[in-house]
Amino acid sequence: MHTTRPRPPGPSRRQILQSALASTLPLATTIGPAHAAVALKTLQIVVPAPPASQPDLIARWLVEPLARRVGVPGQVLNRPGAAGAIAVDAVLAAAPDSGSLLLGGLDHVAYSHLNSQRRPLDPLQDFAPVGAVNRDSWLLATGADLPLRDVAALVAMAQQQGPLNYASTGEGSTAHLLAARLCKRLGIEAQHVPYKDPWMPDLIGGRIHFVVAPVPVLVGPLRSGRVRALAALTDARLPMLDAVPSAQELGWPDQVFHGGLFLFAPPALADQAVQLNGWLAETLVQADIVQRYRDASIEPTPLTLAQTRAAIQQRLQVVDAMRLAVFGRTR
């Protein structure tokens, strides 16, 4: 019998908000020279993924309530491609008063430039982290029209038909790493197909055999019966998908993974990081936002700046370990 791993106690929402809002230490003291405060004209959340992706969905939930707190118009800008490098470059090159913020995972920041001649970026030095946005769970899923009812059937297809294929949002992305690591665990070969545009139509149409993707991206097609989940990369079954076995019960404790997105500001907005963190924390505990997160089987994470930086450092260690397992190197 498997039991859910208890989580360590954390601060209450009130403590989180009080800490975020009461802090007066400029983050610029930890990332470099101070910058003069910038009067924002807009708030732009730049997403390194196409529409209907997980970052895009969450950005659209957050942009309006967050922009209202800032007191400016808000919009979401999709800048997919190059494993996040296009979005990263867009945020760093944007006029400071545009209020351009990057909503993405660490793969989009720390690893997106590894295939170029440019130096790797440091999410704690080249950006000013604003806050953690969510904690999510990931699924192994396939199109419902394929004759795959469980993981054993997926393995059998790979053995009988030769290499299968799987999609991700880019080379070295979290989705790529998780799928490649799982293939090694299952002992099968599969071809990685990176997408700039949404891969969901190809998954539903059977042109892509499987994906490893976060629940928010898959929940709609799962509910409509167009996609089937074969496993959850979790310790225990997810309440909303209680018929889907967890990695733990399948005997894959090494495949359990919980990801999540962060909001990053460019260095020019470092002095606004404290205030933006407070506004983000307020937004994440709104009743309607909490309900949207719950419906998508993800958790809001209204962390303070110090907690956000600690979470980034911990996630870097996890992703570096995955990259070492898949590619034989970290960065």
N, C-alpha and C positions, 0 to 999 in steps of 0.2 A: 504493500500500500504506500502510495506516495502522498506526501503532505506538502502544502504550500510553504515555501521558505519564508519565515517571518521577516518583515522589514524592520530595520533599526528605527527607533523613534526619531521623529524630526520635529522641527519647530512648527508651531501653530500658524495658521494663516495670519492671525493678528501680529504675531511676533515677526513673521516675514515682512509684512507691510511696514511695521514700525521700523524695523532695521533698514529696509530699503529706502524709506522716506526720510529717516532721521540722519542717515549718513551724509557727511559733508566733505569727506576726503575726495578731492578730484582724482579720478582714475588716471589722469594724465601723469601723475607722479610715478605710476608703475609701468607706463609704456613709453615714456619719452618726454620731450619738452611739452610744456603746457601750450594750449591753443586758446585764443580768445573765443569767448562764447559766440555762437552763430545764431542769428535770428532766422528761424526756419520759415520758409514760405510754403512748403508742402511736406508730406511724409510719404516716402516711397519705399515700399517693401519689395526688394528685388529678390526674385526666386530663381535659383539655378536649375530649374526643371520646367517642363511644359505644363500647360493647363491640365487640370484634373489629377496631377501628381500630388503626393502627400504634402510637400512644402506649399504648393499652390493652394490646396484646400485650406490649410491652416492659416496661411497668409490672408486669405479672403475672409476668414472668420475674425481675424484680429485687426485688420487695417482700419476699419471704420471706427470701432470704439477707441482704439489707440490714438487715431488722428484727432478724434473729438477731444481727448484729454490734452493733446498738444495744442489744439486750437487752430489747425490748418487742414486743408483738404488732403485726403489720403488716396493712394492708388497702389495696385500691385503691378509690377513689371516682371514679365517672364523673360529670362535670359538663359535658355538652356544651351547645353553643348559644352564640349571640352572638359567634361567631368567637373564642371562648376567654374572653370577658369574665366569664362566669358562673363558670368555674373559677378565674380570677384573683381575683375578688372573694371566693370561698369560702376560698381560701388566706389572703388578707390579713385576713379577718374571723375566722378560726379561732382558738380558744384556743391559745396558744403550746405548752402541754404536750401538745396533740394530735399534735404533730410533723407537721403538714400541709406537704407539699412539692408544688410544681407540676412535673409532667413534661410539657414541651411545647416547641414551637418558638418562635422569636422572634415569629412572627406572632401567637401567642396572648398575648404580653406587650406588645410594642411597638406593635401595630397594632389590638388588639382593641377599644379604646375610641374609635377614630377616628370611628365613625358616631354617637357619642353627644355630649352636651354636655360631657363630662368631658375633662380634659387627657390627652394621651398618656402612657403609663407608660414609664419608662426601666428596662430590665432590669438595668442596672448600678447604679441608684440606689434604685429602689423595691423591689428584691429583693436578696437576697444569693445570687449564683450559687454553687451547690454543686459542679457538675461537668458536663462533657459526657458524654453517654450513648452516642451512636452516630453513625456516618456512614452514610448510606443512598443508594441509587440509586432513580430514579423511572422509571416506565413509562407509555407511552400504551397503553391497553387498551380492549377492547370485549367485549360479550357474545358467546359462541361461536355463538349462534343467528343473529346478524346476518350478512349476506353480505359481511363485511369481512375480507379476508385480508391486506391491507397498507395502507399510508398512502395510496397512490394510490386505492384503492377508497373510503376514507373521504372523500377530497377529492371524488371523483366523486359520491358520495351527497349530500354537502352542496350541490354545484352542481345536481344534478338534482331533489332533493327540497326544497330550501330549508334554512333554518337547522336544524341538529341541536341536541342538548342534551347537556350534560355536568354531572356532579355534583362537589360538593366538600363539605367539612365546614363551610363558612361563607364569607360575603363577605370578601374580602381575605385568605383563607387561602392558604398556599403552593400547595395544589392548585389553587385558583382562579387564582392569578397565573400558574402554569406553563401551565395549559390555555389561558387567555386569550392569553398570549404566543405559544403555539404556533399558535393559530388565526390570529393576525396573520401569523405566519411562513408558514403554508400558504395564506393568502388566502381563508379561509372564514369564514362567520358561524356562530355557535353560541350558544345560550341557556344561561346559567349557572343551575344549579338547586342552591341551597345546602340541605344536609340537616342536621337535628339528629339524626335517627335513622340507622342504617346504610343506605347507598345500595346496598350490594352486591346485595340481592335485585332491585332495579330494573335494575341493570346486567345481571345474569344473565338477567332476563326481557325484556330488549330495550327497556324503557321509557326507559332512559338510553342514549344512543348510544355514549358513550365517557367515560373518565376519564383524568386524569393522577394517578397515585397511587404511593406508595412500594412497593417490592417486598414487604415483609413482609405488607402487607394483601392483596396479590394472589396470593401464592405458592400458597396452598391451592387456590383456584378455578382457577388456572392448571394445577396438577398434576392436578386432577380433570377438566379439559377443559371447564369451564363458562365460562371467560374466556379470551380470546386476546390476547396482547401483540402490538402492531403495531410498536413502536419502544421503545428504551431511551434515555433522555436522558443518555447517557454518552459518554465518549471512545472506548471499545472495547466489544465485545460482552461481556455478562456470562457467566461460565463456566456458570452454571446455566441460562442461556437463550441458548445459543450459536446458535440459529437466528433470533434476533430482531436486526434491524439496529440499530446504534447511531446516535445523532444525528450523530456525526462522519462516519460513512460515508454518511449520507443527505444530507450537505451542510449540516447545521445546527449548526455549532460554537457558535453563540450560544445554543443551547437546552440545552447540557450543564449539568446541575445536580446537586449532591450536597448533600442536606440533613442533618438530624440533630436530635436532641432534647437538651435541657438539663434539669438538675434545679435548681430555684430554691427557696430558702427565704425566708420572710417576714423583714422586718428584725428581728423579735423573736428570731429564731434565728441572727442574724449571728455570734454568738460560737461557735456550734456548727458553722459552715461548714467550718472547717479539719478538724475531726474527721469530719464527714459526708463530706467530700471523700476523706479517707483510706479510710473504710469503702466508699465507692462504688468507688474505684480497686481495692480488694481484691476486691470482688464482680465487677467487670467482667473480671478476669483468671482467674476460676474456670473450670476446664476445661469444665464443663457449660454455663456461660453463653457461653463462646467458641464452643462447638459450635452452640448455638441461634442465635447471631448468624450463624455461617457458613452454616447451613442456610437462613437467610432472606436470604442475600446482603447482609448489612450488617456493619459493623465496630464492635467496641467501641472506645471512645475514653477510656481512663482518664487524663484530663489533670489537671494540677495546677490550683490556683485561678488562678494567673497565666496559664497557658495557656488556661484556660476563658474568662477575661475577654477575652483577645486573640481567641479564636475567635468570641465573641459580637460583638465590634466588627467583625470581618471579615465575618461573616454579615449584620450590619445594612447594611453597604455593598452587599452583593449584593442583598438584598431591597429596599432602597431603590431600586436601579437597576431592578428588575423592576416595582415599583410605579410608577415614573416612566414606564416604557414602556407599561404597561397603563392607568393612571389619569391620567397627566400630572402627577402629584404624588407626593411621598414620604409626608410626615406632616403 
